[in-house]
Amino acid sequence: MNVGFISLGCSKNLIDTEVMIGKFKNNEYKIVNNPSEAEIIIINTCGFIEQAKEEAINTILEMSEYKNKRCKYLIVMGCLVQRYYEELLQALPEVDLFIRIDEYESFWDKVQKLVKENEVEITEYKKITKVSDIKQIPLLLKDEYEQRVITTGENYAYLKIGEGCSNMCTYCAIPYIRGKFISRKMEDIMAEAQTLANQGIQELIIIAQDTTKYGIDIYGKPVLEKLLHELSRIEGIKWIRFLYSYPEGITEDLIKEVKENEKICKYFDIPIQHISNNILKGMNRKTSKQNIESLIEKIKENIPDATLRTSLIVGFPGETEKDFSELYEFVKNTKFDKLGVFKYSKEDGTPAARMKNQIHGNTKKSRYNKIMELQQKISRENLAEKIGQECEVLVEEISFDKKYLIGRTEKDVPDIDGIVYVKLNEECKQDGAEYKNRFIKCKITDIKVYDLIAEIL
């Protein structure tokens, strides 16, 4: 049978999708990209914020239309199902099978029972609404990760080192969906990384809900820097980057490893969410304005060319004009290389949803626009300073008009950050095809808002 997949949400979700694709492929199902060709359509959903939930529901309804054509079975899995299992069973009869995250161990059995016996097992599930009820969700097995089908191209792959989160930020539903933080064994991660290198992957992107917590539940202390060092010893891997590193978990040892290890991209993704101590306390963040500013100063002192990325939330309950002004001035002075902003989303069951002084939607939008306008200006200024500099670019595509190579530097995460357009000169053969999937030396000649223009050296 033909099987089509749609993966919504974050890169952590994408890895789960890739694992499931591997299960079908290893059992001789044909994977198709066009839903009109699929006899089974599987949607991996996100349920993190309101916008993601709306996208998931709309996608489910859109894909259900294919059941009037070739599609025999519509299967929905992932975060939205984990969070709203009973509600979805009632609301979406078009779906043949819902699979929660805590049922992934029996994923294949459930699919086979549906396809071969036309039976659906609906299991009892108590929705988690209390912190005391949150438990760890079992990790996928080592061989399941190693057999996953990489969908991100030939050059890079995400590498999940942990699941869930125990930070308990008051605005966040992740612990209620994905459970408490649990680390994968280092030897299992290393085995998967070696498999990826054997497949020709040159860049590993290390992910977890909070990568700085890696190892604390297994080894008694965080050991992210040790893991990065071991991964860098794998032959064939050229770039290693880690994302979602909470500020309180970035230690001097981690900074030192990034500084001294040539394979580790000089890139820090630090989701601080806010800078006002008033708001940080309300969010139950384990840091302060002073600690955040001190950390950024320490990174810049040790690694002057480090790329700094952060994410912020505006419109958190109780955010005053003074709190927002403090955040605005912080962004203005810090000049992050990359910055994303979320408008606070009131999520069911979270402590922040019950807080007083909820912020009006128009105020959230206004504050969002002000930060993004400021960041666009900062981005142009930061990029303008790079004109004339040399850089190494990983070429991943060729432009439609065959005039540019399209790639990234070590300062750019795929699908999140900017890209580099490298002008093809007369010496290039086959419209630049000889450069694809290669690292090339370039010189930056111009900029766009978030992107660079370069020429081959």
N, C-alpha and C positions, 0 to 999 in steps of 0.2 A: 504494500500500500504506500501511497505518497503521503508524506507528512510535512506540513509547513509550520514554522515557528515564528512567533512575534514576541520580542523581549522588550518590555517597557522598564523605565526607571534606571537605576544606577548600574555601574560596572559590576558590583557584587551580585546583582540579579542576573546580569549577563552571563557570569560564570555558571550559575545554576542552570541557565538555559543551555549553555554549551555542554554541560554534563549530560543533560537529558537528550540533546541531539546525538551525543555519543552513544547512549543506550539504544536509540532507534537504529542508528547506522550500524552498530555492531550486531544487531538482530536483523539486518538485511532489509530494513525499510529504506525507501528512497526519500531523500530530503529535497524539497522543492522550495523555491523562493516565491512563486506566484500562488496566492491562495486559491485561485480558480482551478489550479491543478491538484490541490490537496484533497485527500480523502479524510485526513485527520488534521485539524488545525489546533495548535496548542498556543495559548497566550500566557506568558509569564507577567504577572501584573505588579504594579507598584501601588502602595497604599500609604505613602509617607505624608503627603500634604494634600489639601483639597484639589489643587490643580491636577495632581497625579491620579487621584481617584476618579476625577471626571474623565481624564484621558483613557483610563482603563475601562470604565463602563462604556464609553463611546466606541472603543475598539472592539469590545465584546459584542456589542449590538451590530457593529458593522460586519464583523466576521460571521455572525449568525445568519446573515443573508446568504452566505455560500452554502448553507444547508438546504437551500432550495435548488441547488445545482449539484456539484460533484461531492461536496463534503458530507461525510456520514457522521462524523463525531467532532464535537467541539469541546475541548478540554481547557480548563482555566486553572492556573496554579499561582503560587507566589504570595506576596505580602497582603494584597487586598483580600485574598481568600482566607489567609490566616486571621485577619483582623475582623472580617465580616462574614464568616462562613455561613452561619444560620440565616442571616439576612439575604445573602446571595442565593441560597437554595430556594428561598421563597420568591425572590424578585426576578430571577433569570432562569425560567424553565427551558429556555433555548439551549442552555449549557448541559451537556451530557455528563460531565464529570468535573467536580471541583477537588483539587488536591492542595491541602494546606502544607506549609513548610515543615511542620512537625510530622508529616506523613511521607516525607521524601524517601525514607528508608523502604517504604512499600510502594513507591511510585510505579515501578514496572509491573508489579502484581496487579495493581488497580487498573492500569491501562490494558493489560492482557485480559483481565476479567471483563472489561467493557467490550473490547474488540472481538474476543473469541466467544464469550458466553453472553454478551449483551446484558451483563449484570453490573449494577452500581452499588457499592457498599457505602452507606452513609454512616459515618462514625459520630459518636457523641463528642461534643466539644464544649468545654466551659470557657467562655470568653474571659480573658484575663483583664481585670479592671483594678486589681490591687497590686502594689509593689511586692507584697509578701507572697503573692502567687506566681511571680515570675521565676521561671527555671531555665536552665540551659536546654537548648534544642540540639539533639545529636548532630554531629558533623557528618557530611558525606564521607564515604569510604575513600581510602587512599587511591585504589585502582579506578574509582569513578572519576576522580579529578584527573588522573593520568590519561584516561580514555576520552576526555572531553574533546569536542571538535572546535578548534579555534575559528572564530568568525570575524576577527579583527584584521585579517590580512596576513601577509607573510612576515612582517617585521616585528610586531610587538604582541604581547599577550598580558592580560591581567593575571596576577597570582594572589589568591586569597589566603591570608595567613591566620585568620580568625573569623569568628561569627558572633553576632549579637553584640550587646553593649550593656555595661553595668554603670555607666556614668550618671544615669537618671537625671538628665536635664529636664526641667519642668515642661518644656514645650514639645518634647520629642516622644513619638510613639514607638520608636524602634525597639526598646526593650520589651514592650508589650507584644510586638510582632515577632521579633527574631530571638527573644530570650536574653539571658545574661551572657556576658562575654565568655567565649571559650576559644582557646588557642589550638591551632593544629601543631602536631609534633614537628620539630625541626627536621627530622629525617624524612618525614613525609613531604614536607615542602621542598626539600632539596631534591628528592626523587622526581617530583613533578617538574621542578625547574630544569633538571637535566633532560627530561623528556621533551620539554619545550625547546631547549637548545638543540637537541638532536633533530628537531623538526625545522630548524633554521631560524627560530626566533632570536632576534638580536637585542630586544629591549624587554625587560621585565618591569611591570608596573605593580608594585606591592600595595595591596589594599586590605582593609578591614574597617569596621566602623570607627575604630581608634587604633591605628597601627602602633602607637607608643605603648599600648598596654600589652603588646605581644609577649607571651611567655610568663606573665605574672602568675597565672593559675597553674602552670606546669612546673616552672623552674623556681618559683618563689620570688621572682623579681623580673622586671621588664628586660628583655634581651634583644630588642630590635637591632641595635648596632652589631651584635654578634651574628645575627641572622644575615644582615646585609653583607657583612664581611665574608661569611661562608658562601653566600650566593655569588659574590664577585669572583670567586675562585673557579667558577664553571666556565670552561672554554667555550667560546662562541658568543657569549653574552657580552655586549659592549656597553649598554646603558642599563642602569638600575635606578628606578625612582620609587619613592614611597609617598603615598597620599594620606590625607585625613589624619594628620599628627596633631593631637591636642597640645596646646602650649605648655601645660604643666608637666607633660611627659617628655618634652624635648630636653634631654640632659646634655651636659658637657661632653660625655662620652659619645653620644650620638652626633653632636656637632663635629667632634674631632674625626669620627669615622667618615662623615660626609666630606670634610675638608681634605683628608689624606688619601681617600680611596678614589682612584682615577675613574673607576667604572660608575660610581654613584653620582648621579646628576646633582649639581649644586642647586637644588630646588626644594623649597620648604612650603608645603601646603598646610597652613595653620588656620583652621576654622575657629576664629576667636568669637564670632557672633556679635559682640558688642565691646565697648571699652568703658562705659560708665559702670562704676562699682555698684551702683544702685540696681542697674539692670542685670549685671552679671550675678549678683546675689539672688535676684528674683528668678533667674534662669537655672540656679543651682550649679553654676559653673565653678570649677575648683581652682580658680585663678583670680587675679585682680589686675587693675589697670597698671599698677606699678610693676607687677611681674611680667605682664605682656610687653610693656615698653622695654624692660630690662632684657628680656629674651631677644627681642628684635635687635637691640643694640649689640648684644653678645654675638648674634649670628653675623651681623654686618662687620663687626670687628674681626672675627675669625675668617669669614669668607666674604670679602668685599664684593665679589661679583655674583653672590647668591641671588637667585630669583625667589621673591617672596609672593606667595599667593594667600588670600584669605577669603572667607565668606562671612557675611553679616546678616543679621535679622533686624529689620526696622518695624516699628509698630508693635513691639512686645507690650503686653499689658502694663500700664503705668509709666510708659516711656514719655517723659515730659519733653518740652521744647529744650530745656537745659540738657537733658540726657542726649537728645539728638544732636544738639550743637556740639557737645563734647565729642560725639562720634564723628561728626563732620570734620571738625578741626583735626582729630586724630588721623583720619584718612588723608586730609590735605597735607599734613606734616610728614606722615610716614612714607607716602608715595609708593604704595604697593605696586609691584609689577603687574600682578593679576588680582582681580577682585570681583567677587560675585555678591549679589544682594538678593535676599528673600524677603517678601512681605510676610509678616507673621501670620501663620495659619492656625486657627483655633481647632485643635485636634481632640476628638472624643477621648475621654478617660484620662487625659493628661492634667497634672496639677494646674498648669497655666490656663487651661480652658475654664477653670473654676474661679480664676482670679477676677477681682473687680478692676475697674478702670480699663476695660477693653478699648482699644483704639479704633476710631472710625476708619472705614475703608479708604475714604478720600485722603485722610491724613497719611495712611500707610503709603498710598500711591505717590503722594507728593514727596514724602521723605525718600522713597525709593528713587524717584526721578532725580532728586537733588544729588544723591550719592552717585548715581550712575553718570550724570552729566559731569560731575567733578572727576570721576575716575577716567572718563574718556579723555579729558584734558591732560590728566596725569599720565595716561598711557601714551599719548602722542609725545609728550615731553620726554618720557623715559626712552621711547623707541628712537626719537630724534638723536639722542646721545649715542646711539649705536651706529649711525651712518659713518661709513669709513672703516668700521671694525671688520675683522675677519671672523668667520664662524664655520662650524662643521654642520652640515645639513644632511639629514636622512631623507632621501628622495622616495616618495611613496606614490606619486601620481604624475601624469603629464596633462597639461591643460588641454581643453577641447580643441583649441586653435593651434596646438602644437608649438606654441611660442614660449611656454614656461614649463619648467619642472616645478612640482609642488611638493614641499616637504616641511620638516620641523627641525628645530635645534633642540638641544638638551633642555632648553628653557621653556619648552612647550609640550603640554600634555595633549594627546590626540583628542579631538572633538570637544575640547574645553577651551584651550588657549588658541593663540594665533598661529598662522602658518607663514612659510617663506615661499615667495614666488621667485624662482631663479631663471633669469633670462637665458634662453638658448641662443648660442652664437653659431656662426657659420661652420665652425669646426665639428659641431655635433652631428653624429650620423643617426639615421633611422629615427629622426624626430626626437632624439634624446632617450630612446629606449635603452641605450647602453648604460644609462645612469640609474634606472629604476631599481629600487631596493638596495641602493648603495649609499655610503657616506661620502660626501664630496666637500671640498674646501671652497668657501665662497667669501665674497666681500659684499657688505651691505651698502646699497646705493641710495635707497629711498624707503619711505614708510607709508603705510595706511594707518587707520585708527588703531588696529590691533595687530596688523600684519607687516611683514618686511618684504622689500624688494632687494634682490641680490644678483650678483653675476658670478660666474664660475672663475676660479683662479687658475 
